[in-house]
Amino acid sequence: VCIAGDGCVCPISTNDEDSETGSGDGALPDYVVDLIEKEIGGDLKSLKKVSSLLEKLTAENKLLEEQVLTVSSSVPLRVSAALSAAEESRVSLEGLLQRERVLSNTLIQHLQGAQPWADSLGRTLEQLDNTEKHMKYLQCVSRIEELSDSIQQCLMTNSIWEAVVAVGSMASLDVGLKQSGCSHLQAFLRDTLHFWHKIIKDRLAGDFEELLIQLHWPFISPPTQSLSPPANAQELHSQLELLVAQLLSLQTSYPSPQYRLPPTTPLSLPVQIMLLPLSKRFRYHFTGNRQTNSLNKPEWFLTQVLMWMANSSNFMEEKIQPILDRNGANVNAKVELCRGLLTLAQEKLVSDAPRLLYDDALFCHLVDEILQFERELRTTHSYPSTLPGALHVLLDEVVLQKWLTVERKMAIEKVDAMLSAEGAWSSQYKDISDMDELKAPDCAETFMTLLLVITDRYRALPCPRAQLRFLALQRELVDDFRIRLTQVMKEESRNPLGARYCAILNAANYISTVLGDWGDNVFFLQLQQSAVALGEEELLGPLGVTESGRLASLEGSLFEGLLGLLERLRGDMLGRLLEAVMRDVQKKNDTNVYPCPPRWLSLPSQCDQATMSLSSLACPLMQCLRDHLLQLQQMLCLPLFQMGWQDLAERLDLFLYQNVILYNHFNEGGAAQLQFDMTRNLFPLFGHYCKRPENFFKHVKEACVILCLNVGSALLLRDVLRQAEEDEEEPGTPQGQQPSPVSALNELGVYRLAPCDVLILLNLRASWPGK
């Protein structure tokens, strides 16, 4: 045996096969060497452990031999016992299988013998089942006849309540037969039910109509308040409550009329009977060849319906509604009557609308009257928004398309008329300063009013998809108007300082401002959400995920594309206007060179002058600027003028810096005169529009600071800038303690000009020591 590296004892084989794993030169195996190295090591003093190690290994080897012998002797006994148990199980299984075969044969014989009895019993049970069905069928027939006789007896004795209860029982029986499959019995029951229902309803309706006549129903004209109630008022009220309660108990569901309208629940039976005289009057006056049935006068029947609603409102709320509430009817009497009257108007509109599709004037009149009727219905009569109104008639595809076509046609005609009008480009509020902040010309304001009217017309439509079609039409009209503005602008571009050109610019700004406000309006935000939800590509175009997400999160607007085009038009026009002003300014400067170059070098110093005044040659330039600023302020709206004078100031700043300052040399007096002309004359021209106009003339202001430095400061600054240039050219030169050029310029208030520009300005100074 040997001991492995982990301390376990293993036997060492001495046969030839195992000997081959060792080295061929008689060397010890590796695991023996590892064990000796671990237990004894290289220290000779550890050899005393060899005896104890040998004893330990001998004991362990003996223990292993005993275990092997024990296991070898017990295995045959266990195998023999297992084989015996298996044999016993096989014998037992064969016995069970034999018993199963016997029982199976017995059972088959028994079933074969009992089969005739089972067949006979099945036939008997089937006969019993059929008999039971026949009995139940006859019981149902008997029950129907019994209820029918009961209803007849109740009607003969005028016991209406008992008859209504019997009809209710018959209706319950009809509900129970729905799943029976007895179609003939169901048909018989329903025929009987409808028969008695009609008889009872006719009797109650007759009594109810007689009672309504005594109550002066219907109210064709506004009801008058009588001074004293009738003598039998209490009796009439009791009869009214009884009849309404009986009619409510009797009511069953009937199919709704097949209109091209949203389906609704049937009207309550009392209201249906109350509508009969009104329906007769409506059909008498507004059907057939009556003069009141005129296609070009839809307001006649619509107004009549509204009048009936108004006249009947108090009666429904004061007399009928309390009875409905006491009987647990969850309906509003006034709304029910409005629903019934509205149905009459809807039927008439559905009939008339297709006949007006080929007459634009009559069709427009019909749409206007429907919109007015809907507005009156929802506001004056508080008709619920959850119920369909008259506008659903306009949602028919043919009618809706016609409406869109007529709106487009009439809008384009109005735009043509307004642009060709004499005062199209003048503001109607030009004499009222408080109301003319945007200075919108009459054509632009009229156009946006036209769009607003279109919005008011389709705002009430109950279908978002239809509303989006009108919004697409509005966007189309805005783009068409923008193109017209561009065409007129090109005609007026030869005179960009003229009144019409400025009016076109104001128009573009006004439309852009209004569309921007619409983009934040709740109604258009809701349409935007609907457009994203419905995927309206006509409005949105082919959008990516990012663009759709922006619109869905209300970051964008449905008018973004139009606003971008209008902004481009406004920017181009304002740029041309300012270019014309600058050309005029340059023309004045070219005619009267401000001042001529020799003059800057010959002006006396400030201390040699009693008072300083504006250069005579600068007067035409200043006057030109003043006149143009006043002209722009009068002709442009405030937002455009704010952008215009700021842009003009920046252009003028570069012009003076490049064409006056950098073009000349200055002595001390010339620099002082330049600073006086700028700070005391030019800057105050713009001081009317802001508190610090010099901030818009950074180049000129900082150039004056550099040119007016005293000699010592100018010399020091020049040395700092030159030293900085030399250090940049020779990067290896060590930096001194001098301040950086930028910090030195900032201390002087110079932030816009670069150090190289300041050096150029310093070289323009003529007053240096030694010169």
Helices and strands as residue ranges (DSSP letters): E 2-3, E 9-10, H 16-19, H 30-39, G 44-48, H 49-156, H 160-176, H 183-214, H 233-250, H 269-286, H 298-315, I 316-320, H 321-326, H 333-352, G 353-356, H 360-379, G 390-395, H 397-420, G 433-435, H 442-458, H 464-492, H 499-519, H 522-534, H 537-540, H 545-552, H 560-591, H 597-602, G 606-608, G 616-618, H 619-635, H 638-656, I 657-661, H 668-677, I 678-682, H 683-686, G 693-696, H 698-707, H 711-729, H 741-747, H 755-763
